[in-house]
Amino acid sequence: MENTLKKINNIPVRTWRWLGVNNVNINEALPQVVPYNNEYITSVKNDGIEVNKMSQNISSDFNGTCTYTGIDELSLNQVKNDYNTGVYVHSSKYSKCSEPIVINYYMNEANNTVVDNNLIIAEEGSEITVVVNYDSDENTTSFHNGLTQIYAKANSVVNLVKIQTLSGSSLHLDAHTVKTEENAVVNYTAVDLGSKYAVTNYTDDLSGFRSSANVKSIYLGDKDRVIDINYLINHYGKDARSNIETRGALMDRSKKTFRGTLDFKKGCKKSKGEEEEYTVLLSPHVINKSVPILLCTEEDVDGQHAASAGRIDENKLFYIMSRGFSETEAKKLVIEAAFNPIINQIPSEEIKNKISTSIRRRLENE
């Protein structure tokens, strides 16, 4: 039986089918998992921080307590049962990460499949930053299917940054499940600039008093690329805080669907959440769909949401070009101006330069 990816990345609450936003169908099947032999963990120089390759014992113990449904059952089961790589990151109590832990999943013809099972546990009062790169040779058709589980215990801070620059023929599936306890903060930053299909799912359960979730993401669609985003923040604890900020640009015939849901559960009094998405449209042929959702079963809460899109102001473009910039350079400046509030939060100049180079390359090929 072919494991075709149909009706995946489902919206938490279904709406009219004719809108085409409840889920996404991808004309691809999950390939067979083959070994991944590239090294991917950089040196770790942080006291109190443990970084190891994922083992079957660790993943089995944690998966047994996880009820997360992921992008879909097929892709989630593939990661849990057949992963070929992954990391286990554990910070001890009150330890502080002095520099980011960098994980590089690079794919080439000999290693074109990454199915990664990642687990990050931050003990009480600790702080940790993890940067994960998904990259490939430009001529390699690669496959990535990943699951990242985060457990942020009381008063801890977890910063997770993910950058995806796979080749234009690749398939990228990335799922995340997060549990955030009392006064803990999880900051998730995602940069999606590559692959033919990019599907992301992120769920954070704010279970503790004054727990916080901050989701910042950017995307760039070109050619016939399909981008599908599904964020869900569940507010359980009192005085919980959440913020979703997404910025993107679409060109050529690319398609994007954004689903952002803030769910205020019974008992989460005084909780606040806000989400905002903005898309720059660089072509009249793109398809741009946005579904910001507020769900609420608690009265004493504050939720705000917004989504907007617009083309580049021709007068602004002309003004920049009159200062000696080419059209490509002018568009790049406008896009980066929209992206910079999120890019500036990335703790690496090398990664920032990589993002800038990737944006330029895609604009030059339009």
C-alpha positions in Angstrom: 0.0 0.0 0.0 1.4 3.4 -1.0 1.8 5.8 1.9 0.5 8.8 0.1 0.3 12.0 2.0 -3.4 12.9 1.8 -5.4 15.2 4.1 -2.4 16.0 6.4 -1.7 18.9 8.8 -5.4 19.1 9.8 -6.8 22.3 11.2 -7.9 22.0 14.9 -11.5 22.9 14.1 -12.8 22.2 10.6 -14.4 24.8 8.5 -16.1 24.8 5.0 -14.5 22.3 2.7 -14.7 24.6 -0.3 -12.3 27.0 1.3 -9.5 24.4 1.0 -7.9 25.1 4.3 -8.8 22.2 6.5 -5.7 20.2 5.5 -3.3 19.7 2.6 -2.9 17.0 0.0 0.6 16.3 -1.3 1.2 14.2 -4.4 4.0 12.4 -2.7 4.5 9.2 -0.8 6.7 8.6 2.3 9.9 7.0 0.9 11.6 4.1 2.6 14.0 5.1 5.3 17.7 4.5 4.5 20.7 5.1 6.7 22.0 8.6 7.3 25.7 8.6 7.8 26.8 12.2 7.9 28.0 13.7 11.2 25.5 16.3 12.5 26.4 17.2 16.1 28.9 20.0 16.5 31.2 20.3 19.6 29.4 21.2 22.8 31.2 23.4 25.3 28.4 24.1 27.7 28.7 22.9 31.3 25.6 21.1 32.5 24.3 20.5 29.0 24.1 16.9 27.7 23.9 16.4 23.9 23.8 12.8 22.5 22.5 11.0 19.5 19.0 9.7 20.1 18.8 6.2 21.4 15.9 3.8 21.2 15.6 3.6 25.0 15.3 7.4 25.3 12.7 7.8 22.5 10.6 4.8 23.7 10.4 6.2 27.3 9.3 9.6 26.2 7.0 8.6 23.3 4.9 6.5 25.7 3.7 9.7 27.4 3.1 11.7 24.2 -0.4 12.1 22.8 0.6 14.4 20.0 -0.9 13.5 16.6 1.7 15.4 14.4 1.3 16.2 10.8 -0.5 12.8 10.3 -0.3 9.3 11.7 1.8 7.9 8.9 4.6 10.5 9.1 4.6 10.5 12.9 4.8 6.7 13.1 7.7 6.7 10.7 9.7 9.0 12.9 8.9 7.1 16.1 9.6 3.7 14.7 12.1 4.1 11.9 14.1 7.3 12.5 17.7 7.2 11.2 19.0 10.2 13.2 18.2 12.6 16.0 19.5 14.2 19.1 18.8 14.1 22.9 19.5 17.5 24.5 19.2 17.7 28.3 20.1 20.8 30.5 20.6 20.2 34.2 19.0 22.4 36.9 19.9 26.0 36.7 22.5 25.5 34.0 22.9 28.2 31.3 23.8 27.6 27.7 26.8 29.9 27.0 26.6 29.3 23.2 24.1 27.7 20.9 24.1 24.0 20.3 24.2 23.6 16.5 22.8 20.5 14.7 23.5 20.3 11.0 21.5 17.8 8.9 23.1 18.1 5.5 21.8 15.9 2.7 23.6 14.9 -0.5 23.2 12.1 -3.1 24.7 9.5 -0.7 22.7 10.7 2.3 19.5 12.1 0.9 17.1 11.0 3.7 16.8 12.5 7.2 14.2 11.1 9.6 15.1 12.8 12.9 13.6 12.2 16.3 14.8 15.0 18.6 14.1 15.5 22.3 14.9 18.6 24.3 14.4 18.6 28.1 15.2 21.7 30.1 15.3 21.1 33.8 14.1 23.7 36.3 15.7 27.1 36.0 17.9 26.2 33.1 18.4 28.0 29.7 19.3 26.4 26.4 19.5 27.4 22.8 19.4 24.8 20.0 19.9 25.7 16.3 19.0 23.0 13.7 19.9 23.4 10.0 18.3 21.3 7.2 20.3 21.8 4.0 21.1 19.8 0.9 23.0 19.9 -2.4 21.1 21.9 -5.0 20.8 18.9 -7.3 19.8 16.4 -4.6 16.2 15.4 -4.2 16.1 15.0 -0.4 13.5 13.9 2.1 13.1 15.2 5.6 10.6 14.0 8.2 11.2 15.2 11.7 9.7 15.2 15.2 11.0 17.6 17.9 9.7 17.1 21.4 10.4 19.8 24.0 9.8 19.6 27.8 10.4 23.0 29.5 10.2 22.6 33.2 9.5 25.3 35.7 11.4 28.6 35.2 13.3 27.3 32.3 14.0 28.9 28.9 14.3 27.0 25.6 15.2 28.7 22.4 14.8 26.6 19.3 15.8 27.9 15.9 15.2 25.9 12.7 16.5 26.9 9.2 15.4 24.9 6.2 17.1 25.5 2.8 16.6 22.2 1.0 16.7 21.9 -2.8 13.7 22.8 -4.8 12.8 19.2 -5.5 12.8 18.1 -1.8 10.0 17.2 0.6 10.1 18.7 4.1 7.9 17.5 7.0 8.6 19.0 10.4 6.4 18.4 13.5 6.9 19.8 17.1 5.2 19.1 20.4 5.9 21.2 23.4 5.0 21.1 27.1 5.7 24.3 29.0 5.5 24.4 32.8 5.2 27.2 35.4 7.0 30.4 34.4 8.8 28.5 31.6 9.4 30.1 28.2 9.8 28.4 24.8 10.9 30.5 21.9 10.5 28.9 18.5 12.0 30.5 15.4 11.5 28.9 12.0 13.0 30.0 8.6 11.6 28.1 5.6 13.3 29.0 2.3 13.6 25.8 0.4 12.0 22.5 -0.7 9.2 21.7 -3.1 6.8 21.0 -0.3 7.3 22.5 3.2 4.8 21.3 5.8 5.2 22.4 9.4 3.2 21.6 12.5 3.8 23.1 16.0 1.7 22.5 19.1 2.6 24.0 22.5 0.6 23.2 25.7 1.0 26.0 28.2 0.3 23.9 31.2 1.8 26.0 33.9 1.1 29.3 35.6 2.6 32.2 33.6 4.0 29.8 31.0 4.9 31.5 27.7 5.1 30.5 24.0 6.7 32.8 21.3 6.5 31.6 17.7 8.4 33.6 15.1 8.6 32.4 11.5 9.4 33.5 8.0 8.9 31.8 4.6 9.7 32.5 0.9 7.7 30.7 -1.8 8.9 30.6 -5.4 8.2 28.6 -8.6 5.4 26.0 -7.8 6.4 25.6 -4.1 3.8 24.6 -1.6 4.0 25.9 2.0 1.7 24.6 4.7 1.8 25.9 8.2 -0.2 24.8 11.3 0.5 26.4 14.7 -1.6 25.6 17.8 -1.1 27.1 21.2 -3.2 25.6 24.0 -3.6 27.8 27.1 -4.2 25.7 30.2 -2.4 27.5 33.0 -3.5 30.7 34.5 -1.9 33.9 33.2 -0.3 32.1 30.3 1.1 34.2 27.4 1.5 33.4 23.7 2.6 35.3 20.6 2.7 34.1 17.0 4.4 36.4 14.4 4.7 35.1 10.8 6.1 37.0 7.8 6.4 35.7 4.3 6.8 36.5 0.6 5.3 34.6 -2.3 6.3 34.8 -6.0 5.8 33.0 -9.3 3.0 30.3 -8.8 3.7 29.4 -5.2 1.0 28.5 -2.7 0.8 29.0 1.0 -1.7 28.1 3.7 -1.3 29.5 7.3 -3.3 28.1 10.2 -2.7 29.8 13.5 -4.8 28.8 16.5 -4.9 30.2 20.0 -7.0 28.0 22.2 -8.0 29.3 25.6 -9.0 26.3 27.8 -11.3 26.3 30.8 -9.3 27.5 33.8 -6.7 29.6 32.0 -7.9 32.9 33.6 -5.9 36.1 32.8 -4.2 34.4 29.9 -3.3 36.5 26.8 -2.5 35.6 23.3 -1.9 37.3 20.0 -1.0 36.3 16.5 -0.2 38.2 13.3 0.7 37.1 9.8 1.8 39.3 6.9 2.6 38.2 3.4 4.3 40.2 0.6 2.8 39.2 -2.8 5.4 39.4 -5.7 3.2 37.8 -8.4 -0.5 37.9 -9.3 -0.4 34.1 -9.8 0.3 33.1 -6.2 -2.3 31.5 -3.9 -2.3 32.9 -0.4 -4.6 31.5 2.3 -4.6 32.5 6.0 -6.7 31.2 8.8 -6.1 32.9 12.2 -8.3 31.2 14.8 -9.3 32.0 18.4 -11.0 29.3 20.4 -12.2 30.0 23.9 -14.0 28.2 26.8 -12.8 30.7 29.5 -14.2 34.2 29.9 -11.4 36.2 31.6 -8.8 36.1 28.8 -7.5 38.4 26.0 -7.0 37.1 22.5 -6.1 39.0 19.3 -5.4 37.9 15.8 -4.8 39.4 12.4 -3.7 38.4 8.9 -2.9 40.7 6.0 -1.2 40.6 2.6 -0.1 43.2 0.0 2.0 43.8 -3.1 5.2 45.8 -3.0 4.6 49.5 -3.3 5.7 50.4 -6.8 6.6 53.9 -5.7 8.8 52.5 -2.9 10.4 50.1 -5.4 11.1 52.9 -7.9 12.6 55.1 -5.1 15.0 52.4 -4.1 16.0 51.6 -7.7 16.6 55.4 -8.3 19.3 55.1 -5.7 21.3 52.7 -7.9 19.9 49.4 -6.9 18.7 46.8 -9.4 15.1 45.5 -9.3 16.3 42.3 -7.7 18.3 44.2 -5.1 15.4 46.5 -4.4 12.9 43.6 -3.9 15.5 41.9 -1.6 15.7 45.0 0.5 11.9 45.2 0.9 11.6 41.5 1.8 14.4 41.7 4.3 12.9 44.8 5.9 9.7 42.7 6.5 11.8 39.7 7.7 14.4 41.5 9.8 12.4 41.7 13.1 12.5 37.9 13.1 15.9 37.4 11.5 17.5 39.6 14.0 16.6 37.2 16.8 18.7 34.4 15.3 21.9 34.1 17.4 24.4 33.6 14.5 25.8 36.0 11.9 26.7 33.1 9.7 23.0 31.9 9.6 21.8 35.4 9.0 24.1 35.7 6.0 23.0 32.3 4.7 19.3 33.5 4.8 20.2 36.7 2.9 22.1 34.7 0.2 19.2 32.3 -0.2 16.7 35.1 -0.6 18.9 36.8 -3.3 19.4 33.5 -5.2 15.6 32.8 -5.4 14.9 36.4 -6.5 17.5 36.2 -9.2 15.9 33.0 -10.6 12.3 34.4 -10.8 
